[in-house]
Amino acid sequence: MRRMKLIICVLSITIAGILFLSTVSSNAQEGTKISEAELSKIFEEHIKWHETERKEGQRADLRGVNLSGSNLSGANLRGSDLRGANLIGAYLHKTDLEGANLEGASLQGADFWAADLEGANLRHGNLKGANLRHANLQHANLEEANLSFTNPWGANLTGANLEGAKLVWIALRGAEGLTIEQLSRAKTLYTAALDPELMEQVKEKCLHLLKEPKDADPKEGEPEFVE
């Protein structure tokens, strides 16, 4: 009886610990919440920062902020800092994100239709289910980004401009609308995880893109999140 009570006690503590860690993880993914007034002020200062050539105003600092489901379509977020931000399911139609830093951001299901992401840093970004149809990803850094398909998530890259994009250690298996024409314009596909058919086309038409670039970090295998 005493042993049974001890087992129940240990199990209770273990379950409580798991629930606590789950809550912490959930809150961490959620991000910091800010009011609409605060967000409007940040946008106002950011626009002023651009219009005065950085002499007045302030660059938008939205690091770790929860913007999930927000409608930011057409907004000027050029050069903004969105590292680790939660943009899950956000609407970013034609949003100007040129040179923005989105490293490690949660971008699942975000709608980037025709958005300008030229030179943006999307390293470590989770883009499962993101809509990147006709998005401009010229010279964007997508190193270690996840655009692979895991039901029901699969990024859509139909018509996206990948010219000069850094596609290193990136998961692209199951991404929709992706063609050899788009991939052939990328800067590099070193260690990229592609669908077998696309990989064969890359090897046939642009094998040089699979070679290790001079500035590549030494890595082996393929991205851990590729199933």
Buried (B, 14 or more C-beta within 10 A) or exposed (E): EEEEEEEEEEEEEEEEEEEEEEEEEEEEBBBBEBEEEEBEEBBEBBBBBBEEEEEEBEBBBBBBBBBBEBEBBEBBBBBBBBBBBBBBBBBBBBBBBBBBBBBBBBBBBBBBBBBBBBBBBBBBBBBBBBBBBBBBBBBBBBBBBBBBBBEEBBBBBBBBBBBBBBBBBBBBBBBBBBBBEBBBBBBBBBBBBBBEEBBEBBEEEBEEBBEEEEEBEEEEEBBEEBE
